[in-house]
Structure formats: structure tokens, C-alpha cells
Amino acid sequence: MPDNHEAAQNKSRSRQRFSSLFILSRQCVKDIKRRLPRSRPQRIVLGILLLLGGTMGFLPVLGFWMLPLGVIVLSMDLHPVRRLSRRFSLWYGRRARDRS
């Protein structure tokens, strides 16, 4: 019986971590949206530049952190990117839930 109880507690903790991570990411996205340019073409150019800079993540200033940020910026204006990012987040959520 104690093993089942520990497994249930671990599952509950992992769900709490995932939900808190999801809430934190939503807050970050809201903060990013507030600081972006209002012009749609400028946001698209910024998203593309972030993606291009993210591909050069081996350089000191540019980094792989730019890839998800570029996807977030582009997903505001481009529906195919929004669909892909939503599919990825659902897939990752299911994967994290199944592993716990």
C-alpha cells in the first residue's frame, strides 16, 4: 500500500509542477505581448529575426532561447504557426502527463 500512496503523491506533484509551469508560461506570453510593436508587419519581421538568431545559438549573445520566443511572436499573427505551437504544447503536455 505505501508504494501506491507514494506513486499517487508523485503523480500529484508532477501535475502541480506542470500546471504551475503552464500558468507561468501564460504570464510570460502576456508580458511579451504587452512589449511587442503594435504593427503586424513589424511583429512578423521581429519573429523571423528571432528564429534566425535562434538558429545561431552557438554564438555567445544569440541563443537557442530565441527560437521559442520567435515562435510565440509569430503565432500572434500567423495561423499556421499558431496551430503548430498549439499542437506541440498539447503533445508535450500529454507526454509529460504520461511519463508521470
N, CA, C and O of each residue as an XYZ file, in Angstrom:
400
protein
N       0.789     -1.218      0.000
C       0.000      0.000      0.000
C       0.832      1.284      0.000
O       0.469      2.236     -0.692
N       1.940      1.345      0.754
C       2.691      2.602      0.752
C       3.223      2.965     -0.626
O       3.345      4.147     -0.945
N       3.541      1.971     -1.447
C       4.048      2.271     -2.779
C       2.995      2.975     -3.625
O       3.305      3.906     -4.367
N       1.743      2.522     -3.507
C       0.661      3.172     -4.262
C       0.450      4.603     -3.784
O       0.183      5.507     -4.576
N       0.574      4.789     -2.474
C       0.387      6.133     -1.925
C       1.502      7.069     -2.399
O       1.239      8.217     -2.756
N       2.745      6.581     -2.401
C       3.865      7.389     -2.892
C       3.724      7.700     -4.373
O       4.022      8.809     -4.815
N       3.269      6.712     -5.136
C       3.078      6.929     -6.571
C       2.004      7.979     -6.811
O       2.137      8.822     -7.699
N       0.941      7.928     -6.020
C      -0.129      8.924     -6.164
C       0.372     10.314     -5.802
O       0.019     11.295     -6.456
N       1.202     10.399     -4.752
C       1.752     11.699     -4.362
C       2.693     12.246     -5.437
O       2.663     13.436     -5.748
N       3.523     11.376     -5.997
C       4.430     11.808     -7.063
C       3.662     12.293     -8.280
O       4.038     13.285     -8.904
N       2.589     11.594     -8.615
C       1.763     11.995     -9.757
C       1.121     13.346     -9.495
O       1.060     14.199    -10.381
N       0.642     13.534     -8.269
C       0.020     14.809     -7.905
C       1.045     15.946     -7.974
O       0.741     17.035     -8.460
N       2.267     15.682     -7.481
C       3.307     16.717     -7.537
C       3.664     17.085     -8.972
O       3.838     18.261     -9.293
N       3.772     16.080     -9.831
C       4.127     16.376    -11.218
C       3.011     17.144    -11.909
O       3.284     18.015    -12.734
N       1.772     16.841    -11.589
C       0.655     17.621    -12.164
C       0.707     19.065    -11.692
O       0.473     19.988    -12.472
N       1.012     19.259    -10.418
C       1.106     20.616     -9.882
C       2.244     21.380    -10.549
O       2.094     22.556    -10.884
N       3.380     20.714    -10.742
C       4.507     21.372    -11.413
C       4.142     21.766    -12.838
O       4.441     22.872    -13.287
N       3.493     20.844    -13.541
C       3.125     21.138    -14.926
C       2.120     22.275    -14.984
O       2.241     23.157    -15.835
N       1.122     22.276    -14.093
C       0.133     23.351    -14.125
C       0.771     24.685    -13.752
O       0.432     25.712    -14.340
N       1.700     24.690    -12.772
C       2.359     25.950    -12.423
C       3.261     26.427    -13.560
O       3.368     27.630    -13.797
N       3.909     25.499    -14.265
C       4.721     25.871    -15.423
C       3.841     26.453    -16.529
O       4.226     27.423    -17.182
N       2.663     25.866    -16.740
C       1.741     26.365    -17.753
C       1.272     27.772    -17.399
O       1.210     28.642    -18.268
N       0.941     28.000    -16.132
C       0.496     29.328    -15.695
C       1.626     30.339    -15.868
O       1.392     31.456    -16.329
N       2.848     29.957    -15.503
C       3.994     30.849    -15.663
C       4.232     31.185    -17.130
O       4.523     32.335    -17.461
N       4.112     30.191    -18.015
C       4.330     30.461    -19.439
C       3.248     31.384    -19.990
O       3.534     32.241    -20.826
N       2.013     31.218    -19.531
C       0.944     32.124    -19.993
C       1.207     33.549    -19.543
O       0.963     34.491    -20.297
N       1.707     33.720    -18.313
C       2.032     35.055    -17.823
C       3.172     35.666    -18.635
O       3.155     36.861    -18.933
N       4.148     34.857    -18.986
C       5.267     35.358    -19.801
C       4.782     35.793    -21.177
O       5.220     36.817    -21.700
N       3.876     35.014    -21.761
C       3.338     35.364    -23.079
C       2.574     36.673    -23.002
O       2.694     37.507    -23.900
N       1.789     36.873    -21.945
C       1.063     38.133    -21.787
C       2.038     39.304    -21.661
O       1.803     40.375    -22.221
N       3.126     39.100    -20.927
C       4.121     40.150    -20.771
C       4.803     40.456    -22.103
O       5.068     41.617    -22.419
N       5.085     39.416    -22.879
C       5.702     39.600    -24.192
C       4.764     40.372    -25.108
O       5.204     41.267    -25.829
N       3.478     40.037    -25.089
C       2.512     40.712    -25.953
C       2.428     42.197    -25.643
O       2.239     43.015    -26.544
N       2.569     42.546    -24.370
C       2.499     43.958    -23.998
C       3.672     44.752    -24.550
O       3.534     45.945    -24.822
N       4.817     44.115    -24.719
C       6.028     44.830    -25.115
C       6.304     44.763    -26.616
O       7.298     45.326    -27.074
N       5.474     44.106    -27.376
C       5.706     43.971    -28.816
C       5.212     45.205    -29.568
O       4.370     45.948    -29.064
N       5.735     45.420    -30.769
C       5.225     46.526    -31.592
C       3.759     46.290    -31.959
O       3.316     45.147    -32.069
N       3.033     47.350    -32.143
C       1.616     47.221    -32.498
C       1.415     46.869    -33.968
O       0.371     46.337    -34.344
N       2.387     47.157    -34.779
C       2.294     46.915    -36.212
C       2.509     45.423    -36.518
O       3.487     44.820    -36.075
N       1.583     44.850    -37.276
C       1.668     43.428    -37.627
C       2.927     43.105    -38.438
O       3.608     42.131    -38.118
N       3.263     43.878    -39.471
C       4.492     43.578    -40.217
C       5.754     43.641    -39.350
O       6.677     42.848    -39.541
N       5.797     44.570    -38.412
C       6.962     44.656    -37.534
C       7.059     43.424    -36.638
O       8.158     42.928    -36.389
N       5.920     42.924    -36.150
C       5.936     41.713    -35.322
C       6.391     40.504    -36.118
O       7.123     39.659    -35.603
N       5.961     40.415    -37.375
C       6.367     39.284    -38.216
C       7.869     39.334    -38.477
O       8.548     38.311    -38.397
N       8.386     40.513    -38.787
C       9.826     40.665    -39.020
C      10.601     40.330    -37.736
O      11.631     39.657    -37.790
N      10.110     40.793    -36.602
C      10.762     40.505    -35.330
C      10.770     38.996    -35.049
O      11.783     38.454    -34.606
N       9.650     38.322    -35.306
C       9.583     36.878    -35.098
C      10.547     36.122    -35.989
O      11.202     35.179    -35.544
N      10.636     36.529    -37.242
C      11.556     35.870    -38.180
C      13.004     36.113    -37.749
O      13.829     35.201    -37.794
N      13.310     37.343    -37.333
C      14.671     37.635    -36.868
C      15.023     36.826    -35.617
O      16.154     36.364    -35.471
N      14.059     36.658    -34.726
C      14.311     35.845    -33.538
C      14.569     34.385    -33.911
O      15.447     33.740    -33.338
N      13.805     33.870    -34.868
C      14.022     32.490    -35.308
C      15.391     32.338    -35.969
O      16.101     31.365    -35.715
N      15.759     33.291    -36.811
C      17.070     33.232    -37.458
C      18.202     33.345    -36.431
O      19.207     32.640    -36.524
N      18.031     34.223    -35.471
C      19.036     34.348    -34.421
C      19.119     33.102    -33.549
O      20.192     32.748    -33.062
N      17.998     32.451    -33.358
C      17.984     31.226    -32.562
C      18.690     30.074    -33.234
O      19.203     29.178    -32.563
N      18.721     30.088    -34.560
C      19.440     29.017    -35.258
C      20.949     29.164    -35.091
O      21.697     28.214    -35.323
N      21.392     30.345    -34.691
C      22.816     30.563    -34.430
C      23.077     30.548    -32.930
O      23.817     31.382    -32.407
N      22.467     29.597    -32.251
C      22.547     29.529    -30.797
C      23.917     29.234    -30.247
O      24.144     29.393    -29.047
N      24.828     28.814    -31.076
C      26.181     28.524    -30.598
C      26.985     29.798    -30.364
O      28.048     29.756    -29.744
N      26.490     30.920    -30.850
C      27.185     32.194    -30.646
C      26.881     32.731    -29.241
O      25.849     32.384    -28.667
N      27.752     33.561    -28.684
C      27.590     33.991    -27.288
C      26.317     34.786    -27.002
O      25.621     34.484    -26.032
N      25.998     35.776    -27.802
C      24.841     36.625    -27.499
C      23.551     35.994    -28.002
O      22.543     35.971    -27.296
N      23.590     35.490    -29.208
C      22.425     34.828    -29.752
C      22.313     33.458    -29.092
O      23.321     32.870    -28.701
N      21.124     32.967    -28.971
C      20.985     31.689    -28.289
C      19.741     30.944    -28.708
O      18.874     31.463    -29.411
N      19.688     29.717    -28.253
C      18.533     28.886    -28.561
C      17.269     29.382    -27.863
O      16.168     28.963    -28.219
N      17.408     30.260    -26.883
C      16.257     30.841    -26.216
C      15.417     31.677    -27.178
O      14.247     31.951    -26.911
N      16.016     32.080    -28.296
C      15.315     32.924    -29.255
C      14.295     32.141    -30.090
O      13.343     32.724    -30.609
N      14.489     30.826    -30.222
C      13.570     30.018    -31.032
C      12.146     30.022    -30.474
O      11.221     30.382    -31.202
N      11.930     29.634    -29.202
C      10.548     29.664    -28.710
C       9.959     31.068    -28.678
O       8.761     31.247    -28.897
N      10.795     32.057    -28.407
C      10.308     33.431    -28.397
C       9.853     33.859    -29.789
O       8.828     34.525    -29.936
N      10.616     33.473    -30.808
C      10.220     33.781    -32.185
C       8.929     33.091    -32.571
O       8.099     33.672    -33.270
N       8.749     31.853    -32.121
C       7.504     31.133    -32.414
C       6.327     31.815    -31.720
O       5.248     31.937    -32.301
N       6.528     32.255    -30.492
C       5.451     32.953    -29.770
C       5.070     34.234    -30.497
O       3.885     34.528    -30.658
N       6.057     34.994    -30.936
C       5.773     36.259    -31.626
C       5.061     35.994    -32.949
O       4.087     36.671    -33.278
N       5.544     35.012    -33.708
C       4.901     34.710    -34.991
C       3.503     34.117    -34.813
O       2.628     34.330    -35.652
N       3.292     33.378    -33.731
C       1.986     32.745    -33.545
C       0.880     33.762    -33.264
O      -0.303     33.439    -33.363
N       1.263     34.981    -32.917
C       0.250     36.010    -32.716
C      -0.410     36.403    -34.032
O      -1.585     36.769    -34.048
N       0.330     36.333    -35.132
C      -0.181     36.840    -36.399
C      -0.377     35.778    -37.474
O      -1.180     35.972    -38.386
N       0.324     34.684    -37.388
C       0.269     33.669    -38.438
C      -0.431     32.408    -37.920
O       0.057     31.740    -37.009
N      -1.575     32.102    -38.518
C      -2.376     30.975    -38.048
C      -1.666     29.631    -38.153
O      -1.791     28.824    -37.232
N      -0.923     29.345    -39.229
C      -0.240     28.042    -39.273
C       0.778     27.868    -38.137
O       0.917     26.775    -37.588
N       1.475     28.932    -37.793
C       2.439     28.848    -36.692
C       1.702     28.655    -35.369
O       2.154     27.905    -34.504
N       0.570     29.331    -35.217
C      -0.232     29.184    -34.007
C      -0.718     27.750    -33.859
O      -0.674     27.184    -32.768
N      -1.182     27.164    -34.961
C      -1.647     25.767    -34.912
C      -0.515     24.824    -34.543
O      -0.695     23.929    -33.718
N       0.660     25.019    -35.153
C       1.797     24.153    -34.850
C       2.245     24.284    -33.394
O       2.548     23.283    -32.745
N       2.286     25.507    -32.883
C       2.712     25.688    -31.495
C       1.682     25.102    -30.534
O       2.041     24.563    -29.486
N       0.406     25.206    -30.889
C      -0.642     24.612    -30.039
C      -0.547     23.091    -30.063
O      -0.668     22.446    -29.021
N      -0.333     22.517    -31.234
C      -0.175     21.061    -31.326
C       1.019     20.584    -30.520
O       0.945     19.565    -29.834
N       2.123     21.322    -30.603
C       3.314     20.950    -29.851
C       3.057     21.026    -28.354
O       3.458     20.129    -27.613
N       2.393     22.088    -27.899
C       2.140     22.214    -26.457
C       1.203     21.113    -25.967
O       1.378     20.604    -24.860
N       0.215     20.741    -26.772
C      -0.661     19.629    -26.385
C       0.106     18.315    -26.354
O      -0.061     17.516    -25.433
N       0.946     18.092    -27.362
C       1.740     16.862    -27.405
C       2.671     16.795    -26.198
O       2.793     15.748    -25.563
N       3.321     17.900    -25.885
C       4.249     17.914    -24.762
C       3.510     17.710    -23.441
O       4.007     17.017    -22.553
N       2.332     18.306    -23.307
C       1.539     18.117    -22.098
C       1.123     16.668    -21.909
O       1.192     16.138    -20.800
N       0.691     16.025    -22.988
C       0.322     14.606    -22.903
C       1.536     13.756    -22.560
O       1.450     12.830    -21.754
N       2.651     14.074    -23.169
C       3.888     13.308    -22.924
C       4.322     13.451    -21.459
O       4.697     12.466    -20.823
N       4.271     14.652    -20.937
C       4.646     14.873    -19.539
C       3.673     14.171    -18.590
O       4.081     13.617    -17.570
N       2.395     14.199    -18.933
C       1.392     13.541    -18.096
C       1.573     12.031    -18.110
O       1.451     11.386    -17.069
N       1.862     11.462    -19.270
C       2.034     10.011    -19.377
C       3.288      9.516    -18.682
O       3.317      8.397    -18.170
N       4.310     10.333    -18.661
C       5.563      9.921    -18.018
C       5.483      9.990    -16.511
O       6.269      9.338    -15.823
N       4.560     10.757    -15.985
C       4.469     10.886    -14.522
C       3.613      9.797    -13.912
O       3.435      9.761    -12.695
